[in-house]
Amino acid sequence: METKRPKVLVIDDEPTHADTLAMVLNISGFEAIAAHSATHGVDLAMQTAFDYLVTDVVMNGMNGIDAAIAIHRLLPNCRILLISGNNDTSPLLDAAIAQGHAFDILAKPVHPTVLLSYLRAPAGTIPE
């Protein structure tokens, strides 16, 4: 009997980043799909019930926080992790908090072991 692999949506407008994270997750027992834009990620979330979302914050077009909010509305049980290598994310995070949204965030680059620890940890915790 095959066990269900948790589904992860990875969004990053840097295709190499998104594809590499998805590949690492697929090798590590998850079913991961990469999207190269926030808009594409939201479209995918309309079609598939993801267990996790890992998204870059600062992207061309729709940003990752707006995508996370849209996906959370579609999939309220989806755990969301923001990743960012940009210091300019504070205003975006503050705006999300003002709207009642709080997301976990990790600094880019995220080492695969850190990402896997986060995804395997109980909800509401960020492993060190």
C-alpha positions in Angstrom: 0.0 0.0 0.0 1.4 3.3 -1.1 1.4 6.2 1.4 0.2 9.6 0.3 3.1 12.0 -0.4 2.5 15.5 0.9 2.0 18.0 -2.0 4.2 21.1 -2.0 3.9 24.1 -4.3 7.2 25.9 -4.8 7.0 29.4 -6.3 10.0 31.4 -7.3 10.5 33.6 -10.4 14.1 32.3 -10.6 13.4 29.0 -12.4 16.6 27.4 -11.2 15.6 28.1 -7.6 12.1 26.8 -8.0 13.1 23.7 -10.0 15.9 22.8 -7.7 13.8 23.1 -4.5 11.1 21.0 -6.2 13.6 18.4 -7.2 15.1 18.1 -3.7 11.6 17.8 -2.2 10.6 15.1 -4.7 13.7 13.1 -3.9 12.9 13.5 -0.2 9.4 12.0 -0.2 7.2 14.9 -1.2 5.3 15.5 -4.3 6.5 19.0 -5.4 5.6 21.2 -8.3 7.5 24.3 -9.3 5.8 27.5 -10.5 7.9 30.3 -12.0 5.5 33.1 -11.1 3.1 33.9 -8.3 0.2 34.1 -10.8 1.0 30.6 -12.1 1.2 29.3 -8.5 -2.2 30.6 -7.7 -3.6 29.0 -10.8 -2.1 25.7 -9.8 -3.6 26.0 -6.3 -7.0 26.4 -7.9 -6.5 23.0 -9.5 -4.7 21.0 -6.8 -5.0 20.8 -3.0 -1.5 21.5 -1.8 -0.4 20.6 1.8 2.5 23.2 1.7 3.4 26.4 -0.1 7.0 27.5 -0.2 7.2 30.9 -2.0 9.7 33.6 -2.6 8.5 37.0 -1.5 9.9 39.5 -4.0 9.0 38.6 -7.5 8.1 40.4 -10.7 4.3 40.9 -11.1 2.4 39.5 -8.1 4.6 39.1 -5.0 4.8 36.0 -2.9 2.8 37.4 0.0 -0.1 38.3 -2.2 0.1 34.8 -3.7 0.3 33.3 -0.2 -2.8 35.2 0.9 -4.7 34.1 -2.2 -3.7 30.5 -1.8 -4.5 30.5 1.9 -8.0 31.6 1.0 -8.3 28.8 -1.5 -6.6 26.2 0.8 -6.9 27.2 4.4 -5.1 24.1 5.7 -2.1 24.7 3.5 1.1 25.5 5.6 2.8 28.5 4.1 6.5 29.3 4.3 7.9 32.5 2.8 11.6 32.6 1.7 13.4 35.8 0.8 16.9 37.0 0.1 15.7 40.6 0.0 15.8 43.1 2.9 12.9 45.0 1.5 10.2 42.5 2.6 9.3 44.2 5.9 6.7 46.6 4.4 5.1 43.6 2.6 5.0 41.5 5.8 3.7 44.5 7.8 0.8 44.9 5.3 0.0 41.2 5.5 -0.1 41.3 9.3 -2.3 44.4 9.1 -4.8 42.3 7.1 -4.6 39.5 9.7 -2.1 37.2 8.0 1.0 35.9 9.6 3.4 33.7 7.7 6.6 31.9 8.7 9.7 33.3 6.8 13.2 32.0 6.2 16.2 33.8 4.7 17.4 32.8 1.3 19.3 30.8 0.4 17.5 28.1 2.3 19.6 25.0 2.8 17.6 21.9 1.8 18.0 20.3 5.3 16.5 23.5 6.9 13.6 23.4 4.4 13.0 19.6 5.1 13.2 20.2 8.8 10.5 22.9 8.5 8.2 20.8 6.4 8.5 17.8 8.7 8.1 19.9 11.9 4.7 20.3 13.7 2.6 23.3 12.4 3.5 26.5 14.1 7.2 25.7 14.7 10.3 26.7 12.8 13.2 24.3 13.7 16.6 25.9 14.3 
